[in-house]
Amino acid sequence: MEIKKHLLITGNSNVSWKDAIVKAIAETSKTIDYLSEVKILDQRASINGDKITEYFVDLDLSFTVDLNRKDNADS
């Protein structure tokens, strides 16, 4: 049996929406194991005059729960 959990996160970048997605996944993978899927929920940007100054993405990241992981309380 496989169980997945979902995290809703927001990434940002001064370069592009793609860069915001890549950075958000990279940062999340530092603390969450077994990332498996990403769903882009929303994209938006801040503007100043006629220029985009910051890109934002809302993501639904999925990760697989490790059913064999020991509970730290048991150690």
C-alpha positions in Angstrom: 0.0 0.0 0.0 1.2 3.5 -0.8 0.2 6.6 1.1 0.8 10.1 -0.2 0.7 13.4 1.7 0.4 16.8 0.2 2.1 20.1 1.0 0.8 23.4 -0.2 3.7 25.8 -0.7 4.4 29.1 -2.5 7.7 29.6 -4.4 9.0 32.9 -5.7 11.7 34.1 -8.1 12.9 37.3 -9.7 13.6 35.4 -12.9 10.5 33.4 -14.0 7.7 31.1 -12.9 9.7 28.1 -13.9 12.6 29.3 -11.7 10.2 29.7 -8.8 8.9 26.1 -9.2 12.5 24.7 -9.5 13.7 26.6 -6.4 10.6 25.7 -4.3 11.1 22.0 -5.1 14.8 22.2 -4.4 14.3 23.8 -1.0 11.5 21.5 0.0 13.6 18.4 -0.9 16.1 19.5 1.7 13.7 18.6 4.5 11.1 16.3 2.9 12.0 12.9 1.6 10.3 11.0 -1.2 8.9 13.9 -3.2 7.0 12.4 -6.1 4.6 14.9 -7.8 4.0 18.6 -8.2 0.8 20.3 -9.3 0.9 24.0 -10.2 -2.2 25.5 -8.6 -1.7 29.2 -9.4 0.8 31.7 -10.9 0.9 35.4 -10.2 3.5 38.2 -10.4 4.3 41.6 -8.8 4.7 44.4 -11.3 6.3 47.8 -11.2 5.2 50.0 -14.0 5.4 47.8 -17.1 7.9 45.2 -15.7 7.4 42.0 -13.7 9.5 42.3 -10.5 8.7 39.0 -8.9 7.1 35.7 -9.9 5.0 33.6 -7.5 3.7 30.0 -7.8 1.4 28.1 -5.5 2.3 24.4 -5.6 0.8 21.1 -4.3 3.8 18.9 -3.7 3.1 15.2 -3.0 5.4 12.8 -1.2 5.2 9.2 -0.3 4.9 8.2 3.3 7.6 5.8 4.4 5.5 3.0 6.1 8.7 1.2 7.3 10.2 4.2 9.1 10.6 3.7 12.8 9.0 6.2 15.1 11.7 8.2 17.0 9.8 7.7 20.2 10.6 4.0 20.0 14.4 4.7 20.0 
